[in-house]
């Protein structure tokens, strides 16, 4: 039995697509994750900083990040990183500035950078970040 070259090429291409799809699934690549609730933000915060227990949460309007504060006043910035969220506790080098109704938070770490958040209470968070002392 001979297999036509076009069918062989089609089957090889299909197999390659399925292999690439499997690799993408295995690496958990895909669309950017968003935060849709305070509970999701709390889970992501605990994944970023083990034991972080927020008492205040402010979600970005599009779910592309959050600011969280714990009982001791530490502030955690969450931002998307692939299909997960990366988080940093803000220190004295952190800064924030208003951009219309949004807040641009600079973590003070060159590798983590800054992130723009559309928050309902951006002004209050800007003041809280400005009050961080070392």
CNS distance restraints for C-alpha pairs under 8 A (distance, minus, plus):
assign (resid   3 and name CA) (resid   7 and name CA) 6.84 0.50 0.50
assign (resid   3 and name CA) (resid   8 and name CA) 6.57 0.50 0.50
assign (resid   4 and name CA) (resid   8 and name CA) 6.38 0.50 0.50
assign (resid   5 and name CA) (resid   9 and name CA) 6.06 0.50 0.50
assign (resid   6 and name CA) (resid  10 and name CA) 6.14 0.50 0.50
assign (resid   7 and name CA) (resid  11 and name CA) 6.15 0.50 0.50
assign (resid   8 and name CA) (resid  12 and name CA) 6.15 0.50 0.50
assign (resid   9 and name CA) (resid  13 and name CA) 6.10 0.50 0.50
assign (resid  10 and name CA) (resid  14 and name CA) 6.11 0.50 0.50
assign (resid  11 and name CA) (resid  15 and name CA) 6.14 0.50 0.50
assign (resid  12 and name CA) (resid  16 and name CA) 6.22 0.50 0.50
assign (resid  13 and name CA) (resid  17 and name CA) 6.23 0.50 0.50
assign (resid  14 and name CA) (resid  18 and name CA) 6.26 0.50 0.50
assign (resid  15 and name CA) (resid  19 and name CA) 6.17 0.50 0.50
assign (resid  16 and name CA) (resid  20 and name CA) 6.22 0.50 0.50
assign (resid  17 and name CA) (resid  21 and name CA) 6.07 0.50 0.50
assign (resid  18 and name CA) (resid  22 and name CA) 6.07 0.50 0.50
assign (resid  19 and name CA) (resid  23 and name CA) 6.27 0.50 0.50
assign (resid  20 and name CA) (resid  24 and name CA) 6.21 0.50 0.50
assign (resid  21 and name CA) (resid  25 and name CA) 6.21 0.50 0.50
assign (resid  22 and name CA) (resid  26 and name CA) 6.02 0.50 0.50
assign (resid  23 and name CA) (resid  27 and name CA) 6.08 0.50 0.50
assign (resid  24 and name CA) (resid  28 and name CA) 6.08 0.50 0.50
assign (resid  24 and name CA) (resid  29 and name CA) 5.31 0.50 0.50
assign (resid  24 and name CA) (resid  30 and name CA) 7.39 0.50 0.50
assign (resid  25 and name CA) (resid  29 and name CA) 6.23 0.50 0.50
assign (resid  25 and name CA) (resid  30 and name CA) 7.83 0.50 0.50
assign (resid  28 and name CA) (resid  83 and name CA) 7.08 0.50 0.50
assign (resid  29 and name CA) (resid  82 and name CA) 7.15 0.50 0.50
assign (resid  29 and name CA) (resid  83 and name CA) 6.45 0.50 0.50
assign (resid  30 and name CA) (resid  82 and name CA) 7.76 0.50 0.50
assign (resid  30 and name CA) (resid  83 and name CA) 6.58 0.50 0.50
assign (resid  31 and name CA) (resid  82 and name CA) 7.84 0.50 0.50
assign (resid  31 and name CA) (resid  83 and name CA) 6.61 0.50 0.50
assign (resid  32 and name CA) (resid  80 and name CA) 7.15 0.50 0.50
assign (resid  32 and name CA) (resid  81 and name CA) 7.95 0.50 0.50
assign (resid  32 and name CA) (resid  82 and name CA) 5.93 0.50 0.50
assign (resid  32 and name CA) (resid  83 and name CA) 5.05 0.50 0.50
assign (resid  32 and name CA) (resid  84 and name CA) 7.69 0.50 0.50
assign (resid  33 and name CA) (resid  64 and name CA) 7.83 0.50 0.50
assign (resid  33 and name CA) (resid  80 and name CA) 7.10 0.50 0.50
assign (resid  33 and name CA) (resid  82 and name CA) 7.65 0.50 0.50
assign (resid  33 and name CA) (resid  83 and name CA) 5.21 0.50 0.50
assign (resid  33 and name CA) (resid  84 and name CA) 6.42 0.50 0.50
assign (resid  33 and name CA) (resid  85 and name CA) 7.89 0.50 0.50
assign (resid  34 and name CA) (resid  62 and name CA) 7.48 0.50 0.50
assign (resid  34 and name CA) (resid  63 and name CA) 4.66 0.50 0.50
assign (resid  34 and name CA) (resid  64 and name CA) 5.50 0.50 0.50
assign (resid  34 and name CA) (resid  65 and name CA) 7.45 0.50 0.50
assign (resid  34 and name CA) (resid  80 and name CA) 7.74 0.50 0.50
assign (resid  35 and name CA) (resid  40 and name CA) 5.93 0.50 0.50
assign (resid  35 and name CA) (resid  41 and name CA) 6.13 0.50 0.50
assign (resid  35 and name CA) (resid  59 and name CA) 7.35 0.50 0.50
assign (resid  35 and name CA) (resid  63 and name CA) 4.41 0.50 0.50
assign (resid  35 and name CA) (resid  64 and name CA) 6.59 0.50 0.50
assign (resid  35 and name CA) (resid  65 and name CA) 6.83 0.50 0.50
assign (resid  36 and name CA) (resid  40 and name CA) 6.71 0.50 0.50
assign (resid  36 and name CA) (resid  41 and name CA) 7.99 0.50 0.50
assign (resid  36 and name CA) (resid  63 and name CA) 5.85 0.50 0.50
assign (resid  37 and name CA) (resid  41 and name CA) 6.47 0.50 0.50
assign (resid  37 and name CA) (resid  59 and name CA) 7.65 0.50 0.50
assign (resid  38 and name CA) (resid  42 and name CA) 6.14 0.50 0.50
assign (resid  38 and name CA) (resid  57 and name CA) 6.39 0.50 0.50
assign (resid  38 and name CA) (resid  58 and name CA) 7.75 0.50 0.50
assign (resid  38 and name CA) (resid  59 and name CA) 7.24 0.50 0.50
assign (resid  39 and name CA) (resid  43 and name CA) 6.32 0.50 0.50
assign (resid  40 and name CA) (resid  44 and name CA) 6.18 0.50 0.50
assign (resid  41 and name CA) (resid  45 and name CA) 5.99 0.50 0.50
assign (resid  41 and name CA) (resid  57 and name CA) 7.59 0.50 0.50
assign (resid  41 and name CA) (resid  59 and name CA) 7.67 0.50 0.50
assign (resid  41 and name CA) (resid  66 and name CA) 6.95 0.50 0.50
assign (resid  42 and name CA) (resid  46 and name CA) 6.20 0.50 0.50
assign (resid  42 and name CA) (resid  53 and name CA) 7.46 0.50 0.50
assign (resid  42 and name CA) (resid  54 and name CA) 6.86 0.50 0.50
assign (resid  43 and name CA) (resid  47 and name CA) 6.26 0.50 0.50
assign (resid  44 and name CA) (resid  48 and name CA) 6.19 0.50 0.50
assign (resid  44 and name CA) (resid  78 and name CA) 7.81 0.50 0.50
assign (resid  44 and name CA) (resid  85 and name CA) 6.38 0.50 0.50
assign (resid  45 and name CA) (resid  49 and name CA) 5.99 0.50 0.50
assign (resid  45 and name CA) (resid  50 and name CA) 7.81 0.50 0.50
assign (resid  45 and name CA) (resid  52 and name CA) 6.50 0.50 0.50
assign (resid  45 and name CA) (resid  68 and name CA) 7.91 0.50 0.50
assign (resid  45 and name CA) (resid  76 and name CA) 7.49 0.50 0.50
assign (resid  45 and name CA) (resid  78 and name CA) 7.07 0.50 0.50
assign (resid  45 and name CA) (resid  87 and name CA) 6.76 0.50 0.50
assign (resid  46 and name CA) (resid  50 and name CA) 4.94 0.50 0.50
assign (resid  46 and name CA) (resid  51 and name CA) 5.83 0.50 0.50
assign (resid  46 and name CA) (resid  52 and name CA) 5.38 0.50 0.50
assign (resid  46 and name CA) (resid  53 and name CA) 7.30 0.50 0.50
assign (resid  48 and name CA) (resid  85 and name CA) 7.40 0.50 0.50
assign (resid  48 and name CA) (resid  86 and name CA) 6.01 0.50 0.50
assign (resid  48 and name CA) (resid  87 and name CA) 5.16 0.50 0.50
assign (resid  48 and name CA) (resid  88 and name CA) 7.54 0.50 0.50
assign (resid  49 and name CA) (resid  87 and name CA) 7.13 0.50 0.50
assign (resid  49 and name CA) (resid  88 and name CA) 7.80 0.50 0.50
assign (resid  52 and name CA) (resid  70 and name CA) 6.99 0.50 0.50
assign (resid  53 and name CA) (resid  70 and name CA) 5.68 0.50 0.50
assign (resid  53 and name CA) (resid  71 and name CA) 7.68 0.50 0.50
assign (resid  54 and name CA) (resid  68 and name CA) 5.79 0.50 0.50
assign (resid  54 and name CA) (resid  69 and name CA) 5.16 0.50 0.50
assign (resid  54 and name CA) (resid  70 and name CA) 4.11 0.50 0.50
assign (resid  54 and name CA) (resid  71 and name CA) 6.90 0.50 0.50
assign (resid  55 and name CA) (resid  68 and name CA) 7.49 0.50 0.50
assign (resid  55 and name CA) (resid  69 and name CA) 5.95 0.50 0.50
assign (resid  55 and name CA) (resid  70 and name CA) 5.08 0.50 0.50
assign (resid  55 and name CA) (resid  71 and name CA) 6.01 0.50 0.50
assign (resid  56 and name CA) (resid  68 and name CA) 5.57 0.50 0.50
assign (resid  56 and name CA) (resid  69 and name CA) 5.16 0.50 0.50
assign (resid  56 and name CA) (resid  70 and name CA) 6.79 0.50 0.50
assign (resid  57 and name CA) (resid  66 and name CA) 7.08 0.50 0.50
assign (resid  57 and name CA) (resid  67 and name CA) 6.00 0.50 0.50
assign (resid  57 and name CA) (resid  68 and name CA) 4.52 0.50 0.50
assign (resid  57 and name CA) (resid  69 and name CA) 6.67 0.50 0.50
assign (resid  58 and name CA) (resid  66 and name CA) 5.59 0.50 0.50
assign (resid  58 and name CA) (resid  67 and name CA) 5.35 0.50 0.50
assign (resid  58 and name CA) (resid  68 and name CA) 6.39 0.50 0.50
assign (resid  58 and name CA) (resid 119 and name CA) 6.68 0.50 0.50
assign (resid  58 and name CA) (resid 120 and name CA) 7.82 0.50 0.50
assign (resid  58 and name CA) (resid 121 and name CA) 7.63 0.50 0.50
assign (resid  59 and name CA) (resid  63 and name CA) 6.28 0.50 0.50
assign (resid  59 and name CA) (resid  64 and name CA) 7.98 0.50 0.50
assign (resid  59 and name CA) (resid  65 and name CA) 6.30 0.50 0.50
assign (resid  59 and name CA) (resid  66 and name CA) 4.45 0.50 0.50
assign (resid  59 and name CA) (resid  67 and name CA) 6.70 0.50 0.50
assign (resid  59 and name CA) (resid 119 and name CA) 6.49 0.50 0.50
assign (resid  60 and name CA) (resid  64 and name CA) 5.79 0.50 0.50
assign (resid  60 and name CA) (resid  65 and name CA) 5.44 0.50 0.50
assign (resid  60 and name CA) (resid  66 and name CA) 5.58 0.50 0.50
assign (resid  60 and name CA) (resid 117 and name CA) 5.22 0.50 0.50
assign (resid  60 and name CA) (resid 118 and name CA) 4.95 0.50 0.50
assign (resid  60 and name CA) (resid 119 and name CA) 5.26 0.50 0.50
assign (resid  61 and name CA) (resid 117 and name CA) 7.71 0.50 0.50
assign (resid  61 and name CA) (resid 118 and name CA) 5.51 0.50 0.50
assign (resid  61 and name CA) (resid 119 and name CA) 6.25 0.50 0.50
assign (resid  61 and name CA) (resid 120 and name CA) 7.94 0.50 0.50
assign (resid  62 and name CA) (resid 118 and name CA) 7.56 0.50 0.50
assign (resid  64 and name CA) (resid  79 and name CA) 6.34 0.50 0.50
assign (resid  64 and name CA) (resid  80 and name CA) 6.24 0.50 0.50
assign (resid  64 and name CA) (resid 117 and name CA) 7.41 0.50 0.50
assign (resid  65 and name CA) (resid  77 and name CA) 7.49 0.50 0.50
assign (resid  65 and name CA) (resid  78 and name CA) 5.05 0.50 0.50
assign (resid  65 and name CA) (resid  79 and name CA) 4.43 0.50 0.50
assign (resid  65 and name CA) (resid  80 and name CA) 6.39 0.50 0.50
assign (resid  65 and name CA) (resid  85 and name CA) 7.77 0.50 0.50
assign (resid  65 and name CA) (resid 117 and name CA) 6.71 0.50 0.50
assign (resid  66 and name CA) (resid  77 and name CA) 6.08 0.50 0.50
assign (resid  66 and name CA) (resid  78 and name CA) 5.12 0.50 0.50
assign (resid  66 and name CA) (resid  79 and name CA) 6.88 0.50 0.50
assign (resid  66 and name CA) (resid 117 and name CA) 7.26 0.50 0.50
assign (resid  67 and name CA) (resid  75 and name CA) 6.77 0.50 0.50
assign (resid  67 and name CA) (resid  76 and name CA) 5.69 0.50 0.50
assign (resid  67 and name CA) (resid  77 and name CA) 4.87 0.50 0.50
assign (resid  67 and name CA) (resid  78 and name CA) 6.32 0.50 0.50
assign (resid  67 and name CA) (resid 125 and name CA) 7.99 0.50 0.50
assign (resid  68 and name CA) (resid  75 and name CA) 5.56 0.50 0.50
assign (resid  68 and name CA) (resid  76 and name CA) 5.14 0.50 0.50
assign (resid  68 and name CA) (resid  77 and name CA) 6.73 0.50 0.50
assign (resid  69 and name CA) (resid  73 and name CA) 5.84 0.50 0.50
assign (resid  69 and name CA) (resid  74 and name CA) 5.51 0.50 0.50
assign (resid  69 and name CA) (resid  75 and name CA) 4.45 0.50 0.50
assign (resid  69 and name CA) (resid  76 and name CA) 6.32 0.50 0.50
assign (resid  70 and name CA) (resid  74 and name CA) 5.56 0.50 0.50
assign (resid  70 and name CA) (resid  75 and name CA) 6.77 0.50 0.50
assign (resid  74 and name CA) (resid  89 and name CA) 6.79 0.50 0.50
assign (resid  74 and name CA) (resid  90 and name CA) 7.19 0.50 0.50
assign (resid  75 and name CA) (resid  89 and name CA) 5.72 0.50 0.50
assign (resid  75 and name CA) (resid  90 and name CA) 5.66 0.50 0.50
assign (resid  75 and name CA) (resid 129 and name CA) 7.45 0.50 0.50
assign (resid  76 and name CA) (resid  87 and name CA) 6.38 0.50 0.50
assign (resid  76 and name CA) (resid  88 and name CA) 5.51 0.50 0.50
assign (resid  76 and name CA) (resid  89 and name CA) 4.40 0.50 0.50
assign (resid  76 and name CA) (resid  90 and name CA) 6.00 0.50 0.50
assign (resid  77 and name CA) (resid  87 and name CA) 5.37 0.50 0.50
assign (resid  77 and name CA) (resid  88 and name CA) 5.40 0.50 0.50
assign (resid  77 and name CA) (resid  89 and name CA) 6.43 0.50 0.50
assign (resid  77 and name CA) (resid  90 and name CA) 6.98 0.50 0.50
assign (resid  77 and name CA) (resid 107 and name CA) 7.72 0.50 0.50
assign (resid  78 and name CA) (resid  85 and name CA) 6.11 0.50 0.50
assign (resid  78 and name CA) (resid  86 and name CA) 5.64 0.50 0.50
assign (resid  78 and name CA) (resid  87 and name CA) 4.38 0.50 0.50
assign (resid  78 and name CA) (resid  88 and name CA) 6.85 0.50 0.50
assign (resid  79 and name CA) (resid  85 and name CA) 5.41 0.50 0.50
assign (resid  79 and name CA) (resid  86 and name CA) 5.52 0.50 0.50
assign (resid  79 and name CA) (resid  87 and name CA) 6.44 0.50 0.50
assign (resid  79 and name CA) (resid 115 and name CA) 7.02 0.50 0.50
assign (resid  80 and name CA) (resid  84 and name CA) 6.04 0.50 0.50
assign (resid  80 and name CA) (resid  85 and name CA) 4.46 0.50 0.50
assign (resid  80 and name CA) (resid  86 and name CA) 6.14 0.50 0.50
assign (resid  81 and name CA) (resid  85 and name CA) 5.18 0.50 0.50
assign (resid  81 and name CA) (resid  86 and name CA) 5.75 0.50 0.50
assign (resid  88 and name CA) (resid 107 and name CA) 7.27 0.50 0.50
assign (resid  88 and name CA) (resid 112 and name CA) 7.90 0.50 0.50
assign (resid  90 and name CA) (resid  94 and name CA) 5.75 0.50 0.50
assign (resid  90 and name CA) (resid 107 and name CA) 5.88 0.50 0.50
assign (resid  90 and name CA) (resid 108 and name CA) 7.64 0.50 0.50
assign (resid  90 and name CA) (resid 129 and name CA) 7.67 0.50 0.50
assign (resid  90 and name CA) (resid 132 and name CA) 7.89 0.50 0.50
assign (resid  91 and name CA) (resid 107 and name CA) 7.60 0.50 0.50
assign (resid  91 and name CA) (resid 108 and name CA) 7.46 0.50 0.50
assign (resid  91 and name CA) (resid 132 and name CA) 6.47 0.50 0.50
assign (resid  91 and name CA) (resid 133 and name CA) 7.13 0.50 0.50
assign (resid  91 and name CA) (resid 134 and name CA) 6.58 0.50 0.50
assign (resid  92 and name CA) (resid 108 and name CA) 7.93 0.50 0.50
assign (resid  92 and name CA) (resid 132 and name CA) 5.56 0.50 0.50
assign (resid  92 and name CA) (resid 133 and name CA) 5.20 0.50 0.50
assign (resid  92 and name CA) (resid 134 and name CA) 5.24 0.50 0.50
assign (resid  93 and name CA) (resid 107 and name CA) 7.12 0.50 0.50
assign (resid  93 and name CA) (resid 108 and name CA) 4.67 0.50 0.50
assign (resid  93 and name CA) (resid 109 and name CA) 7.80 0.50 0.50
assign (resid  94 and name CA) (resid 105 and name CA) 7.35 0.50 0.50
assign (resid  94 and name CA) (resid 106 and name CA) 5.49 0.50 0.50
assign (resid  94 and name CA) (resid 107 and name CA) 4.60 0.50 0.50
assign (resid  94 and name CA) (resid 108 and name CA) 4.38 0.50 0.50
assign (resid  94 and name CA) (resid 109 and name CA) 7.88 0.50 0.50
assign (resid  94 and name CA) (resid 129 and name CA) 7.08 0.50 0.50
assign (resid  94 and name CA) (resid 130 and name CA) 7.87 0.50 0.50
assign (resid  95 and name CA) (resid 105 and name CA) 5.94 0.50 0.50
assign (resid  95 and name CA) (resid 106 and name CA) 5.20 0.50 0.50
assign (resid  95 and name CA) (resid 107 and name CA) 6.74 0.50 0.50
assign (resid  95 and name CA) (resid 108 and name CA) 6.99 0.50 0.50
assign (resid  95 and name CA) (resid 126 and name CA) 7.91 0.50 0.50
assign (resid  95 and name CA) (resid 129 and name CA) 6.40 0.50 0.50
assign (resid  95 and name CA) (resid 130 and name CA) 6.35 0.50 0.50
assign (resid  96 and name CA) (resid 103 and name CA) 6.60 0.50 0.50
assign (resid  96 and name CA) (resid 104 and name CA) 5.51 0.50 0.50
assign (resid  96 and name CA) (resid 105 and name CA) 4.40 0.50 0.50
assign (resid  96 and name CA) (resid 106 and name CA) 6.03 0.50 0.50
assign (resid  96 and name CA) (resid 126 and name CA) 5.45 0.50 0.50
assign (resid  96 and name CA) (resid 129 and name CA) 6.62 0.50 0.50
assign (resid  96 and name CA) (resid 130 and name CA) 7.13 0.50 0.50
assign (resid  97 and name CA) (resid 103 and name CA) 5.75 0.50 0.50
assign (resid  97 and name CA) (resid 104 and name CA) 5.38 0.50 0.50
assign (resid  97 and name CA) (resid 105 and name CA) 6.75 0.50 0.50
assign (resid  97 and name CA) (resid 126 and name CA) 6.53 0.50 0.50
assign (resid  98 and name CA) (resid 102 and name CA) 5.85 0.50 0.50
assign (resid  98 and name CA) (resid 103 and name CA) 4.65 0.50 0.50
assign (resid  98 and name CA) (resid 104 and name CA) 6.26 0.50 0.50
assign (resid  98 and name CA) (resid 122 and name CA) 7.23 0.50 0.50
assign (resid  98 and name CA) (resid 123 and name CA) 7.23 0.50 0.50
assign (resid  98 and name CA) (resid 126 and name CA) 7.49 0.50 0.50
assign (resid  99 and name CA) (resid 103 and name CA) 5.82 0.50 0.50
assign (resid  99 and name CA) (resid 104 and name CA) 6.80 0.50 0.50
assign (resid 101 and name CA) (resid 118 and name CA) 6.43 0.50 0.50
assign (resid 101 and name CA) (resid 119 and name CA) 7.11 0.50 0.50
assign (resid 101 and name CA) (resid 120 and name CA) 7.60 0.50 0.50
assign (resid 101 and name CA) (resid 122 and name CA) 6.94 0.50 0.50
assign (resid 102 and name CA) (resid 116 and name CA) 6.67 0.50 0.50
assign (resid 102 and name CA) (resid 117 and name CA) 5.51 0.50 0.50
assign (resid 102 and name CA) (resid 118 and name CA) 4.24 0.50 0.50
assign (resid 102 and name CA) (resid 119 and name CA) 6.01 0.50 0.50
assign (resid 102 and name CA) (resid 122 and name CA) 6.42 0.50 0.50
assign (resid 103 and name CA) (resid 116 and name CA) 5.72 0.50 0.50
assign (resid 103 and name CA) (resid 117 and name CA) 5.21 0.50 0.50
assign (resid 103 and name CA) (resid 118 and name CA) 6.27 0.50 0.50
assign (resid 103 and name CA) (resid 119 and name CA) 6.96 0.50 0.50
assign (resid 103 and name CA) (resid 122 and name CA) 5.63 0.50 0.50
assign (resid 103 and name CA) (resid 123 and name CA) 7.84 0.50 0.50
assign (resid 103 and name CA) (resid 126 and name CA) 7.29 0.50 0.50
assign (resid 104 and name CA) (resid 114 and name CA) 6.72 0.50 0.50
assign (resid 104 and name CA) (resid 115 and name CA) 5.65 0.50 0.50
assign (resid 104 and name CA) (resid 116 and name CA) 4.36 0.50 0.50
assign (resid 104 and name CA) (resid 117 and name CA) 6.28 0.50 0.50
assign (resid 105 and name CA) (resid 114 and name CA) 5.32 0.50 0.50
assign (resid 105 and name CA) (resid 115 and name CA) 5.38 0.50 0.50
assign (resid 105 and name CA) (resid 116 and name CA) 6.36 0.50 0.50
assign (resid 105 and name CA) (resid 117 and name CA) 7.70 0.50 0.50
assign (resid 106 and name CA) (resid 113 and name CA) 5.93 0.50 0.50
assign (resid 106 and name CA) (resid 114 and name CA) 3.97 0.50 0.50
assign (resid 106 and name CA) (resid 115 and name CA) 6.55 0.50 0.50
assign (resid 107 and name CA) (resid 112 and name CA) 6.65 0.50 0.50
assign (resid 107 and name CA) (resid 113 and name CA) 5.88 0.50 0.50
assign (resid 107 and name CA) (resid 114 and name CA) 5.78 0.50 0.50
assign (resid 108 and name CA) (resid 112 and name CA) 7.95 0.50 0.50
assign (resid 108 and name CA) (resid 113 and name CA) 6.93 0.50 0.50
assign (resid 108 and name CA) (resid 114 and name CA) 7.91 0.50 0.50
assign (resid 109 and name CA) (resid 113 and name CA) 5.83 0.50 0.50
assign (resid 118 and name CA) (resid 122 and name CA) 7.47 0.50 0.50
assign (resid 121 and name CA) (resid 125 and name CA) 6.59 0.50 0.50
assign (resid 122 and name CA) (resid 126 and name CA) 6.12 0.50 0.50
assign (resid 123 and name CA) (resid 127 and name CA) 6.39 0.50 0.50
assign (resid 124 and name CA) (resid 128 and name CA) 6.28 0.50 0.50
assign (resid 125 and name CA) (resid 129 and name CA) 6.11 0.50 0.50
assign (resid 126 and name CA) (resid 130 and name CA) 6.16 0.50 0.50
assign (resid 127 and name CA) (resid 131 and name CA) 6.23 0.50 0.50
assign (resid 128 and name CA) (resid 132 and name CA) 6.79 0.50 0.50
